[in-house]
Amino acid sequence: MMHQTQPSNPLHGVTLERLLNELVAFYGWDALAREVNIRCFTHDPSIASSLKFLRRTPWARERVELLYVDMVANVDETRRP
């Protein structure tokens, strides 16, 4: 089996837990809940409950992954000289 590298894919090699931790560190729970309005972000949010929900809810996971991709792209743009 041959493994393909995906250097331009910002999600490549990023676990859902790492992605979520980075989003929470960047946005905070309140802003994250405004960006993706799901109960696990708005009511007593935690990494554990969010991971459980996102792993079984494909549409929510996709929205969170897209937000992460946007965040990474925006952070990269601000670092350019």
C-alpha positions, 0 to 999 in steps of 0.5 A: 500500500502506497501512502500519498502525501498531501502537502497542500491539505491543511487537514493532513496529519491533523487529528480532530482533537488537535484541530478543535484545541487550536480552534478553541485557543484561537477563537474561544468557545463563545466565538466558536459557537457564533461561527458554528452554532452547535449545542456542544459549543454553546452549552457547557462546552468541553473538548470531550463532548465536542469530539464525541458529537463531531465524530458522529455528526458529519455535517458539523465536523465538515463545518468545523474543518472548514473553519479550521482551514480558514483559520490556518489560511488567515494565520499564514497570510498574516505571517507573510512579509 
